[in-house]
Amino acid sequence: MIFRNKSGLRVSAIMTVVVVVLCCGCFTKRGRDRSQSYAQALEEQKNKTDNLRNAMRYLKQMTPLNRKQAAKEVQLELNTWLTNADRTRAQYSSSQLLGSLPEDLLGVVGCKNPVELSFHYWDVDYLYERRLANQLAKWITNFPVRDNLMEPILDKYASRLAEPQRIKLYEAYKLFDWTVRNIAMEVGGASVEQTTLDPRGPIDDAGFGYGYLPWENMLFSTGDFIERGRVFGALADQRGIDTVWISVGAAAGEPGKLWAIGVIIADEILLFEPKLGLPILDSDKMELATLRQARENDRVLRRLDLAGQFDYALTASDLKQIQFLIDATPASASARMKMLEQSLLSDERMTLYEDVDALRDRLKAIEPDVPCSLWLVPLLAQVQAASVRERLENPSPYSMQYMAQNGVWLLENSVALGRRKHLVGEFESTLDTQGALALYMEGRVDDEAIAKLAYDPEVQHGLGITRYGGEEKEQFAARIAQAQYILGMSKFDAHYLLAQLHFDRGNYKASEDFWLKRVLEDGRAQKWWSTGHYTLGRIYQERGEIEQAAKELAFAGSPQEAGNRLRLRYLRREPDK
């Protein structure tokens, strides 16, 4: 018995060991398989993350000069990322609003199919603009409101809002005000006594509203009133502020007269007027006017008249028939942009996807009877940009004229680099890199050095203008002449930008000095005079020097003269005449 029990115990023990060994073997194999699977998943996830990070790194390094090659790198990395991305997360359905856009124009910018999961060149250009707008909007909204006329008006309206909407109101005004001060408005189409039809094509080099993309207007610091408004809209997008253009006087689908930008705050639409450079007020109460009030109370628009000087082009009766136009680039409403926005890492997050249907529904809830459509202008601007870039590939009278006008911003020079640093909020120098202030100062090349550029190799080398291998003498001479012109003008651009940057930071004395001593005293800086007088008026306004402000705001010939005089009337609380 005992023997048998011992044998049984031995057998039982042996079986137990065998089972344990076998089970351990199974568990080890199973665990190894799981580990391998987990490691593979981690590697795949790392590859996807690496592709996304590389794309954003190349996007960050992109400049107007290297954009062609950099765009290819961004495009390659994003398309590689897309091949392994989780395509079920997006929950995307295409908007019917996209169906109103011409297919042939959509084809030019690679946007015929919004469901297509492939990034194109113009998608990358759009990403560049979004990133720039995001960086710019961040630092603008971090500064206080620098307008002691509008601040109490904003406070009054904000007192009835919940906190998230109060924040949006103040941020919307900061972004609009920065745009008005920093995008010098061109004369064409700026008169408040005349209206401009909503552009529908055919595309023309002299057409309003689509000559430049918003990021180009940010860089060049100029634009017509439509382009100025589009810059504001691009900045507002990045802060989650919904905007829409309003046109008047035409049936749905027909081109109306462009009027103002509606900003949705809570359940009302406020009116920001890019020609005036001001929000529209109910000046009887000195309050922000809503769209509903402007349509119902004829005094709101009538009191924009300046007796004996300007008659505002629209009245309340013109607002009986209006349309909403959503300013969204076609790619912004695509599946790929929704997927990308959802996948961006914390330090690169920005608004890329536009839910145009949700915006339309929100507008319908406020104004049920107003038709709403996707605006054609963003697509026209992309198609025009494609045409311009193709023509700039080869020397021609057009390319020479274009570079004479914009070359300072498109080439690698201290002023252009400073402007890019300025826009992303890098003002001061660090141990590793120069900030905008230092680069602007460095960009002021003296007249003697510019003259020597024609014959002095040392000066040529110092300014980065050297002869290419095999370059003809005549071609090099033409490049030298172009560089002399650009460098000659760039120092005045640098003075203008230094004055603007000092105002942005609240350093009014330094800003005033640059306007008075460096910009307004030199005829070569004449294109910045209107903005200079306006900003000086704002400086004196902030200091309570109203009569000094009046002299500057009354500067004759400014494209924004009507708005400046209206601001002066509000400052003085002058009665309506």
C-alpha positions as CSV (number, residue, x, y, z in Angstrom):
1,M,0.0,0.0,0.0
2,I,2.7,2.3,1.1
3,F,4.8,1.4,-2.0
4,R,1.8,1.8,-4.3
5,N,1.0,5.2,-2.6
6,K,4.6,6.3,-3.0
7,S,4.6,5.2,-6.6
8,G,1.3,7.0,-7.1
9,L,2.7,10.0,-5.5
10,R,5.8,9.8,-7.7
11,V,3.7,9.4,-10.8
12,S,1.4,12.2,-9.7
13,A,4.4,14.4,-9.1
14,I,6.0,13.5,-12.4
15,M,2.7,14.2,-14.2
16,T,2.4,17.5,-12.4
17,V,5.9,18.5,-13.4
18,V,5.2,17.5,-17.0
19,V,1.9,19.4,-17.0
20,V,3.6,22.5,-15.5
21,V,6.5,22.3,-18.0
22,L,4.1,21.8,-20.9
23,C,1.8,24.6,-19.7
24,C,4.8,26.9,-19.2
25,G,6.0,26.1,-22.7
26,C,2.5,26.9,-24.0
27,F,2.3,30.1,-22.0
28,T,5.9,31.0,-23.0
29,K,5.1,30.5,-26.7
30,R,1.8,32.3,-26.4
31,G,3.5,35.2,-24.5
32,R,6.3,35.3,-27.1
33,D,3.7,35.5,-29.9
34,R,1.9,38.3,-28.0
35,S,5.2,40.1,-27.4
36,Q,6.1,39.9,-31.1
37,S,2.7,41.1,-32.1
38,Y,2.8,43.9,-29.6
39,A,6.4,44.9,-30.7
40,Q,5.2,44.8,-34.3
41,A,2.2,47.1,-33.5
42,L,4.5,49.4,-31.6
43,E,6.9,49.6,-34.6
44,E,4.1,50.3,-37.0
45,Q,2.7,53.0,-34.7
46,K,6.2,54.5,-34.4
47,N,6.6,54.5,-38.2
48,K,3.3,56.2,-38.5
49,T,4.2,58.8,-35.9
50,D,7.6,59.3,-37.5
51,N,6.0,59.9,-40.9
52,L,3.7,62.4,-39.3
53,R,6.5,64.1,-37.3
54,N,8.7,64.3,-40.4
55,A,5.9,65.8,-42.4
56,M,5.4,68.5,-39.8
57,R,9.2,69.1,-39.5
58,Y,9.5,69.7,-43.3
59,L,6.4,71.9,-43.1
60,K,8.0,74.0,-40.4
61,Q,11.2,74.4,-42.5
62,M,9.2,75.4,-45.6
63,T,9.8,78.9,-47.0
64,P,8.6,80.7,-50.1
65,L,12.0,80.0,-51.7
66,N,12.2,76.3,-51.0
67,R,8.5,75.5,-51.0
68,K,8.6,73.4,-54.2
69,Q,11.0,70.9,-52.8
70,A,9.8,71.0,-49.2
71,A,6.2,70.4,-50.4
72,K,7.3,67.2,-52.1
73,E,8.9,66.0,-48.9
74,V,5.8,66.8,-46.8
75,Q,3.5,65.2,-49.5
76,L,5.6,62.0,-49.5
77,E,5.6,61.7,-45.7
78,L,1.9,62.3,-45.4
79,N,1.0,59.9,-48.1
80,T,3.2,57.2,-46.5
81,W,1.4,58.0,-43.2
82,L,-1.9,57.6,-44.9
83,T,-1.2,54.1,-46.1
84,N,-1.1,52.8,-42.5
85,A,-3.5,55.2,-40.9
86,D,-6.7,54.1,-39.2
87,R,-9.3,55.1,-41.8
88,T,-12.3,54.3,-39.7
89,R,-11.7,57.1,-37.2
90,A,-12.7,60.0,-39.4
91,Q,-16.5,59.2,-39.7
92,Y,-16.5,61.4,-42.8
93,S,-19.3,62.2,-45.2
94,S,-18.8,64.6,-48.1
95,S,-20.8,67.9,-48.0
96,Q,-23.2,68.6,-50.8
97,L,-22.0,72.2,-50.7
98,L,-18.8,71.1,-52.5
99,G,-20.9,70.1,-55.5
100,S,-21.5,73.8,-56.3
101,L,-17.8,74.3,-57.2
102,P,-16.6,74.0,-60.9
103,E,-15.0,70.6,-61.5
104,D,-12.4,72.0,-63.9
105,L,-11.1,74.4,-61.3
106,L,-11.1,71.7,-58.6
107,G,-9.0,69.6,-60.9
108,V,-6.3,72.3,-61.1
109,V,-5.7,72.1,-57.3
110,G,-6.2,68.3,-56.9
111,C,-9.6,68.5,-55.2
112,K,-12.1,66.8,-57.5
113,N,-12.7,64.0,-55.0
114,P,-13.0,65.0,-51.3
115,V,-13.0,61.4,-50.2
116,E,-9.7,60.6,-51.9
117,L,-7.0,59.7,-49.4
118,S,-4.0,61.2,-51.1
119,F,-2.3,64.6,-50.4
120,H,-1.5,66.9,-53.3
121,Y,0.8,69.9,-53.7
122,W,-1.9,72.4,-53.0
123,D,-2.9,70.5,-49.9
124,V,0.7,71.2,-48.6
125,D,0.4,74.9,-49.5
126,Y,-2.9,75.0,-47.5
127,L,-1.2,73.3,-44.5
128,Y,1.6,75.9,-44.7
129,E,-1.0,78.6,-44.5
130,R,-2.9,76.9,-41.6
131,R,0.3,76.5,-39.6
132,L,1.3,80.2,-40.1
133,A,-2.2,81.4,-39.2
134,N,-2.2,79.2,-36.1
135,Q,1.2,80.5,-34.8
136,L,0.2,84.1,-35.6
137,A,-3.2,83.9,-33.9
138,K,-1.7,82.4,-30.7
139,W,0.5,85.4,-29.9
140,I,-2.0,88.0,-31.1
141,T,-4.6,86.7,-28.7
142,N,-2.1,86.5,-25.9
143,F,-1.7,90.3,-26.0
144,P,-4.3,92.6,-24.4
145,V,-6.8,94.6,-26.5
146,R,-4.9,97.7,-27.5
147,D,-7.8,99.9,-28.4
148,N,-9.3,102.1,-25.6
149,L,-12.2,103.1,-27.9
150,M,-13.4,99.6,-28.5
151,E,-12.5,98.0,-25.2
152,P,-15.5,99.4,-23.2
153,I,-17.8,98.5,-26.1
154,L,-16.5,95.0,-26.1
155,D,-16.9,94.8,-22.3
156,K,-20.5,96.0,-22.5
157,Y,-21.4,93.3,-25.0
158,A,-19.4,90.6,-23.2
159,S,-21.2,91.2,-19.9
160,R,-24.2,89.3,-21.3
161,L,-22.2,86.3,-22.5
162,A,-21.0,83.0,-21.0
163,E,-17.3,82.8,-20.5
164,P,-16.4,80.8,-23.6
165,Q,-18.3,83.2,-25.8
166,R,-16.7,86.2,-24.0
167,I,-13.3,84.8,-24.8
168,K,-14.3,84.4,-28.5
169,L,-15.5,88.0,-28.7
170,Y,-12.3,89.5,-27.3
171,E,-10.2,87.2,-29.5
172,A,-12.2,88.0,-32.6
173,Y,-11.6,91.7,-32.1
174,K,-7.9,91.3,-31.4
175,L,-7.5,89.3,-34.6
176,F,-9.5,91.8,-36.7
177,D,-7.7,94.8,-35.3
178,W,-4.3,93.2,-35.9
179,T,-5.3,92.5,-39.5
180,V,-6.5,96.1,-40.0
181,R,-3.3,97.5,-38.7
182,N,-0.9,95.1,-40.4
183,I,-2.5,94.4,-43.8
184,A,-2.3,97.7,-45.6
185,M,-5.4,98.1,-47.7
186,E,-5.0,98.8,-51.4
187,V,-6.9,101.6,-53.0
188,G,-8.8,99.6,-55.5
189,G,-12.3,98.7,-54.4
190,A,-11.8,100.4,-51.0
191,S,-14.4,103.1,-51.3
192,V,-17.3,102.8,-48.8
193,E,-19.5,104.7,-51.3
194,Q,-19.2,101.9,-53.9
195,T,-19.9,98.2,-53.8
196,T,-18.0,95.3,-55.2
197,L,-19.6,92.3,-56.8
198,D,-18.7,88.9,-55.4
199,P,-16.0,87.6,-57.7
200,R,-17.1,84.6,-59.8
201,G,-14.5,84.6,-62.7
202,P,-13.2,84.4,-65.3
203,I,-9.9,84.8,-63.5
204,D,-7.9,87.9,-64.2
205,D,-4.6,89.2,-62.9
206,A,-6.4,92.4,-61.9
207,G,-9.4,90.7,-60.2
208,F,-10.4,91.6,-56.7
209,G,-10.1,89.2,-53.8
210,Y,-8.1,86.3,-55.2
211,G,-4.8,87.8,-56.4
212,Y,-3.0,86.4,-53.4
213,L,-3.5,83.6,-50.9
214,P,-4.0,84.6,-47.2
215,W,-0.5,83.5,-46.2
216,E,0.9,85.7,-49.0
217,N,-1.1,88.7,-47.7
218,M,0.3,88.0,-44.2
219,L,3.8,87.9,-45.6
220,F,3.5,90.9,-48.0
221,S,1.5,93.0,-45.5
222,T,-0.8,94.3,-48.2
223,G,-4.1,93.3,-49.8
224,D,-7.4,94.5,-51.1
225,F,-10.4,94.6,-48.8
226,I,-11.5,91.1,-49.6
227,E,-8.0,89.7,-49.1
228,R,-7.7,91.6,-45.8
229,G,-11.0,90.0,-44.7
230,R,-9.8,86.6,-45.7
231,V,-6.7,87.0,-43.5
232,F,-9.0,87.8,-40.5
233,G,-11.1,84.7,-41.4
234,A,-8.0,82.4,-41.5
235,L,-6.8,83.7,-38.1
236,A,-10.3,83.3,-36.6
237,D,-10.5,79.7,-37.8
238,Q,-7.5,78.8,-35.7
239,R,-9.2,80.1,-32.5
240,G,-12.5,78.2,-33.2
241,I,-14.3,81.4,-34.2
242,D,-16.9,81.0,-37.0
243,T,-17.0,83.7,-39.6
244,V,-18.9,84.1,-42.8
245,W,-19.0,86.7,-45.6
246,I,-22.3,88.5,-46.3
247,S,-23.3,89.6,-49.7
248,V,-26.4,91.7,-50.5
249,G,-28.9,92.3,-53.3
250,A,-29.0,89.1,-55.4
251,A,-31.0,85.9,-55.7
252,A,-29.5,82.7,-54.2
253,G,-26.6,81.5,-56.3
254,E,-26.1,84.8,-58.1
255,P,-23.2,87.1,-57.3
256,G,-24.3,89.8,-54.9
257,K,-22.4,92.8,-53.5
258,L,-19.8,91.9,-50.9
259,W,-20.4,93.7,-47.7
260,A,-19.1,92.6,-44.3
261,I,-17.8,89.6,-42.4
262,G,-20.2,88.1,-39.9
263,V,-18.7,86.7,-36.7
264,I,-20.9,84.2,-34.8
265,I,-20.9,84.9,-31.1
266,A,-23.4,82.9,-29.1
267,D,-26.7,83.1,-31.1
268,E,-26.0,86.4,-32.9
269,I,-24.0,87.5,-35.9
270,L,-21.8,90.5,-35.3
271,L,-20.6,92.6,-38.2
272,F,-16.9,93.4,-38.9
273,E,-16.4,95.7,-41.9
274,P,-13.0,95.4,-43.6
275,K,-13.3,98.6,-45.6
276,L,-14.0,100.7,-42.5
277,G,-11.5,98.7,-40.4
278,L,-14.1,98.7,-37.6
279,P,-17.0,96.5,-36.3
280,I,-20.3,98.1,-37.2
281,L,-21.9,99.8,-34.2
282,D,-25.3,100.9,-33.1
283,S,-23.8,104.3,-32.5
284,D,-27.0,105.6,-30.7
285,K,-26.1,103.2,-27.9
286,M,-22.3,102.9,-28.7
287,E,-22.8,99.1,-28.8
288,L,-21.8,96.4,-31.2
289,A,-24.5,95.9,-33.8
290,T,-25.8,92.5,-34.8
291,L,-26.9,91.5,-38.3
292,R,-30.5,91.4,-37.1
293,Q,-30.3,95.0,-35.7
294,A,-28.7,96.2,-38.9
295,R,-31.6,94.7,-41.0
296,E,-34.3,96.1,-38.7
297,N,-33.0,99.5,-37.6
298,D,-32.2,101.8,-40.5
299,R,-30.2,104.1,-38.3
300,V,-27.4,101.5,-37.8
301,L,-26.2,101.8,-41.4
302,R,-27.4,105.4,-41.9
303,R,-25.1,106.6,-39.1
304,L,-22.1,105.3,-41.0
305,D,-22.6,108.3,-43.4
306,L,-20.2,111.2,-42.8
307,A,-22.1,114.4,-43.8
308,G,-20.3,116.2,-46.6
309,Q,-17.6,113.6,-46.8
310,F,-18.8,110.1,-47.4
311,D,-22.2,108.4,-47.9
312,Y,-22.1,104.7,-47.0
313,A,-23.2,102.6,-50.0
314,L,-25.8,100.4,-48.2
315,T,-28.9,101.0,-46.2
316,A,-31.2,98.7,-44.2
317,S,-33.4,98.2,-47.2
318,D,-30.5,96.7,-49.2
319,L,-30.3,94.0,-46.5
320,K,-33.7,92.5,-47.3
321,Q,-32.0,90.0,-49.6
322,I,-28.7,88.7,-48.4
323,Q,-26.5,85.5,-48.7
324,F,-24.0,83.8,-46.5
325,L,-20.7,82.8,-48.2
326,I,-18.5,80.3,-46.4
327,D,-14.8,81.0,-46.8
328,A,-13.3,77.5,-47.0
329,T,-10.7,76.1,-49.3
330,P,-12.1,73.0,-50.9
331,A,-9.4,70.7,-49.4
332,S,-10.4,71.9,-45.9
333,A,-13.7,69.9,-46.2
334,S,-12.0,66.7,-47.3
335,A,-11.6,63.3,-45.5
336,R,-7.8,63.6,-45.6
337,M,-7.8,66.9,-43.7
338,K,-10.2,65.5,-41.1
339,M,-8.0,62.5,-40.6
340,L,-4.9,64.6,-40.3
341,E,-6.3,67.1,-37.9
342,Q,-7.4,64.2,-35.6
343,S,-3.9,62.7,-35.7
344,L,-1.8,65.7,-35.1
345,L,0.4,65.6,-32.0
346,S,0.0,68.2,-29.2
347,D,2.7,70.6,-30.3
348,E,1.4,70.7,-33.9
349,R,-2.3,70.8,-33.4
350,M,-4.2,73.3,-35.6
351,T,-7.5,73.6,-37.3
352,L,-7.4,71.9,-40.7
353,Y,-10.9,70.5,-41.2
354,E,-13.9,72.7,-41.9
355,D,-17.2,71.2,-41.2
356,V,-19.1,73.4,-43.6
357,D,-22.4,71.6,-43.1
358,A,-22.3,72.3,-39.4
359,L,-21.5,75.9,-40.0
360,R,-24.4,76.1,-42.5
361,D,-26.8,74.6,-40.0
362,R,-25.6,77.0,-37.3
363,L,-26.3,80.0,-39.6
364,K,-29.7,78.6,-40.5
365,A,-30.6,78.4,-36.8
366,I,-29.9,82.2,-36.5
367,E,-31.2,83.3,-39.9
368,P,-33.4,80.5,-41.3
369,D,-34.4,82.3,-44.5
370,V,-30.9,83.4,-45.7
371,P,-29.3,81.1,-48.3
372,C,-25.8,79.8,-47.6
373,S,-23.2,78.5,-50.1
374,L,-19.5,77.6,-50.3
375,W,-17.7,80.7,-51.5
376,L,-15.9,80.5,-54.9
377,V,-13.1,83.0,-54.0
378,P,-10.9,80.6,-52.0
379,L,-10.7,78.2,-55.0
380,L,-10.2,81.1,-57.4
381,A,-7.2,82.3,-55.3
382,Q,-5.6,78.8,-55.5
383,V,-6.1,78.6,-59.2
384,Q,-4.6,82.1,-59.7
385,A,-1.7,81.2,-57.5
386,A,-1.1,78.1,-59.6
387,S,-1.0,80.3,-62.7
388,V,1.4,82.8,-61.1
389,R,3.8,80.2,-60.0
390,E,4.0,78.6,-63.4
391,R,4.7,82.0,-65.0
392,L,7.4,82.8,-62.5
393,E,9.4,79.7,-63.6
394,N,10.7,81.7,-66.6
395,P,12.0,85.2,-67.0
396,S,9.4,87.5,-68.5
397,P,8.1,91.0,-68.1
398,Y,5.4,89.6,-65.8
399,S,7.9,87.8,-63.6
400,M,10.2,90.8,-63.4
401,Q,7.3,93.0,-62.4
402,Y,6.1,90.5,-59.9
403,M,9.5,90.2,-58.3
404,A,10.0,93.9,-58.2
405,Q,6.7,94.2,-56.2
406,N,7.1,91.2,-53.9
407,G,10.7,90.0,-54.3
408,V,11.8,91.3,-50.9
409,W,9.4,88.8,-49.2
410,L,10.2,85.8,-51.5
411,L,14.0,85.8,-51.4
412,E,16.3,84.8,-48.5
413,N,17.2,88.2,-46.9
414,S,17.1,89.5,-43.4
415,V,13.8,91.4,-43.8
416,A,12.0,88.4,-45.3
417,L,13.4,86.1,-42.6
418,G,12.5,88.7,-39.9
419,R,9.0,88.8,-41.2
420,R,8.6,85.1,-41.0
421,K,9.9,85.2,-37.4
422,H,7.6,88.1,-36.6
423,L,4.5,86.2,-37.8
424,V,5.2,83.1,-35.6
425,G,6.0,85.2,-32.6
426,E,9.8,84.9,-32.4
427,F,10.6,88.5,-31.6
428,E,13.8,88.3,-29.5
429,S,17.1,86.6,-30.4
430,T,18.2,83.5,-28.5
431,L,21.6,81.9,-28.1
432,D,20.9,79.9,-31.2
433,T,19.0,82.2,-33.5
434,Q,18.2,85.8,-34.3
435,G,14.7,87.1,-33.6
436,A,12.6,89.4,-35.8
437,L,13.8,92.6,-34.1
438,A,17.5,91.8,-34.8
439,L,16.8,90.7,-38.3
440,Y,14.8,93.8,-39.2
441,M,17.7,95.9,-37.9
442,E,20.2,93.9,-39.9
443,G,18.1,94.2,-43.1
444,R,18.6,97.9,-43.3
445,V,21.4,97.8,-45.9
446,D,23.0,101.3,-46.4
447,D,23.0,103.0,-49.8
448,E,26.8,102.8,-50.2
449,A,26.8,99.0,-49.9
450,I,23.9,98.7,-52.4
451,A,25.8,100.8,-54.9
452,K,29.0,98.7,-54.4
453,L,27.0,95.6,-55.1
454,A,27.3,96.2,-58.9
455,Y,31.1,95.8,-58.9
456,D,32.5,94.7,-55.5
457,P,32.9,90.9,-55.1
458,E,33.2,91.2,-51.3
459,V,30.0,93.1,-51.0
460,Q,28.3,90.6,-53.4
461,H,29.5,87.7,-51.2
462,G,28.4,89.4,-48.0
463,L,24.9,90.1,-49.3
464,G,24.6,86.6,-50.8
465,I,24.5,87.6,-54.5
466,T,27.2,85.6,-56.2
467,R,27.5,84.4,-59.8
468,Y,26.3,80.9,-60.6
469,G,28.6,78.5,-62.5
470,G,28.0,79.1,-66.2
471,E,25.7,82.1,-65.7
472,E,26.0,84.6,-68.5
473,K,27.4,88.1,-67.6
474,E,24.2,89.8,-68.7
475,Q,22.0,87.5,-66.6
476,F,24.2,88.1,-63.5
477,A,24.0,91.9,-64.1
478,A,20.2,91.7,-64.3
479,R,20.1,89.8,-61.0
480,I,22.4,92.4,-59.5
481,A,20.1,95.2,-60.6
482,Q,17.1,93.4,-59.3
483,A,18.9,92.8,-55.9
484,Q,19.8,96.5,-55.7
485,Y,16.2,97.5,-56.1
486,I,14.9,95.0,-53.6
487,L,17.6,95.8,-51.0
488,G,17.0,99.5,-51.5
489,M,13.3,99.1,-50.8
490,S,13.6,96.5,-48.1
491,K,15.0,98.9,-45.5
492,F,11.8,100.9,-45.6
493,D,9.8,97.7,-45.3
494,A,12.0,96.9,-42.3
495,H,11.2,100.3,-40.7
496,Y,7.5,99.8,-41.3
497,L,7.6,96.3,-39.7
498,L,9.7,97.5,-36.7
499,A,7.1,100.2,-36.1
500,Q,4.3,97.6,-36.3
501,L,6.1,95.1,-34.0
502,H,6.7,97.8,-31.4
503,F,2.9,98.7,-31.4
504,D,2.0,95.0,-31.1
505,R,4.1,94.8,-27.9
506,G,2.6,98.0,-26.5
507,N,5.9,100.0,-26.9
508,Y,4.2,103.1,-28.3
509,K,7.2,105.4,-28.0
510,A,9.4,103.2,-30.1
511,S,6.7,102.7,-32.6
512,E,6.0,106.4,-32.9
513,D,9.7,107.1,-33.4
514,F,10.0,104.7,-36.3
515,W,6.8,106.1,-38.0
516,L,7.9,109.7,-37.6
517,K,11.6,109.4,-38.3
518,R,12.0,106.5,-40.6
519,V,8.7,106.0,-42.6
520,L,6.7,109.1,-42.9
521,E,9.7,111.3,-43.7
522,D,10.9,109.4,-46.8
523,G,9.1,109.3,-50.1
524,R,10.5,105.9,-50.9
525,A,8.3,104.5,-48.1
526,Q,5.2,106.1,-49.4
527,K,3.2,102.8,-49.8
528,W,3.2,102.6,-46.0
529,W,2.2,106.2,-45.3
530,S,-1.6,105.5,-44.9
531,T,-1.0,102.7,-42.4
532,G,1.6,104.9,-40.7
533,H,-0.8,107.8,-40.1
534,Y,-3.5,105.4,-39.0
535,T,-1.3,103.7,-36.5
536,L,0.1,107.0,-35.2
537,G,-3.5,108.0,-34.7
538,R,-4.0,104.9,-32.7
539,I,-0.9,105.6,-30.5
540,Y,-2.1,109.1,-29.7
541,Q,-5.6,107.7,-29.0
542,E,-4.1,105.2,-26.5
543,R,-2.3,108.1,-24.8
544,G,-5.4,110.3,-24.6
545,E,-4.0,112.9,-27.1
546,I,-7.2,113.2,-29.1
547,E,-6.3,116.3,-31.1
548,Q,-3.0,114.7,-32.2
549,A,-4.9,111.5,-33.1
550,A,-7.4,113.6,-35.1
551,K,-4.6,115.0,-37.3
552,E,-3.4,111.5,-38.1
553,L,-6.8,109.9,-38.6
554,A,-7.9,112.7,-40.9
555,F,-5.0,111.9,-43.3
556,A,-6.4,112.5,-46.8
557,G,-6.1,109.8,-49.5
558,S,-6.0,106.8,-47.2
559,P,-8.0,103.9,-48.5
560,Q,-9.5,103.6,-45.0
561,E,-10.2,107.3,-44.6
562,A,-13.9,106.9,-44.1
563,G,-13.4,104.4,-41.3
564,N,-10.6,106.5,-39.7
565,R,-12.9,109.6,-39.7
566,L,-15.7,107.4,-38.2
567,R,-13.4,106.3,-35.5
568,L,-12.6,110.0,-34.8
569,R,-16.3,110.8,-34.5
570,Y,-16.7,108.0,-32.0
571,L,-13.7,109.2,-30.0
572,R,-15.1,112.7,-29.9
573,R,-18.6,111.5,-29.4
574,E,-19.7,113.9,-32.1
575,P,-23.5,114.0,-32.8
576,D,-24.8,112.8,-36.1
577,K,-25.1,115.7,-38.6
